[in-house]
Amino acid sequence: DVTHFCKAGTALDDEARRRGTSTYLVDRRLDMLPAVLTEHVCSLKANVDRLAFSVLVTLDDDANVVDCDFAKSIVHSKAALSYQEAQVRISSSSTEPLALSVRLLAKLARSLRARRIAAGALTLASPEVRFELCNESDSPTDVGAYKLVEANSTV
């Protein structure tokens, strides 16, 4: 957990508080925390063990919580997927274990989302745009809408 490395009152904490969030620009990201933490030390990577403090939740077939526990754990991700790569698995009929897991997660997300909406959750749609940049000048050459897929709302 990144909080292990970002102690209250340190220069790192002060700078993170000042920034408040990571900012995504056309051609780069301005991270709230140093890249060595966000992209390496604290980032989940395929086939790399990460120490964590986990919330272990057991759900029934209707996505109701039947048990919950908190534990120190080791997280071992099987893959690091882009939204597009996850969507391919959601849309597929593959029996590959990873595809089955991603489809189960998508099913759970759909169930929980439907429950939130039925309970009156507010859904906001804010279109995201993508810019194509000229390699030589970094000037925009085209703009278009970023297409959201189910995987975007599954995570």
Rosetta blueprint (number, residue, H / E / L):
1 D L
2 V H
3 T H
4 H H
5 F L
6 C L
7 K L
8 A L
9 G L
10 T L
11 A H
12 L H
13 D H
14 D H
15 E H
16 A H
17 R H
18 R H
19 R H
20 G L
21 T L
22 S L
23 T E
24 Y E
25 L L
26 V L
27 D L
28 R L
29 R E
30 L E
31 D L
32 M L
33 L L
34 P L
35 A H
36 V H
37 L H
38 T H
39 E H
40 H H
41 V H
42 C L
43 S L
44 L L
45 K L
46 A E
47 N L
48 V L
49 D E
50 R E
51 L E
52 A E
53 F E
54 S E
55 V E
56 L E
57 V E
58 T E
59 L E
60 D L
61 D L
62 D L
63 A L
64 N L
65 V E
66 V E
67 D E
68 C E
69 D E
70 F E
71 A E
72 K E
73 S E
74 I E
75 V E
76 H E
77 S E
78 K L
79 A L
80 A L
81 L L
82 S L
83 Y H
84 Q H
85 E H
86 A H
87 Q H
88 V H
89 R H
90 I H
91 S H
92 S L
93 S L
94 S L
95 T L
96 E L
97 P H
98 L H
99 A H
100 L H
101 S H
102 V H
103 R H
104 L H
105 L H
106 A H
107 K H
108 L H
109 A H
110 R H
111 S H
112 L H
113 R H
114 A H
115 R H
116 R H
117 I H
118 A H
119 A L
120 G L
121 A L
122 L L
123 T L
124 L L
125 A L
126 S L
127 P L
128 E L
129 V E
130 R E
131 F E
132 E E
133 L E
134 C L
135 N L
136 E L
137 S L
138 D L
139 S L
140 P E
141 T E
142 D E
143 V E
144 G E
145 A E
146 Y L
147 K L
148 L L
149 V L
150 E H
151 A H
152 N H
153 S H
154 T H
155 V L
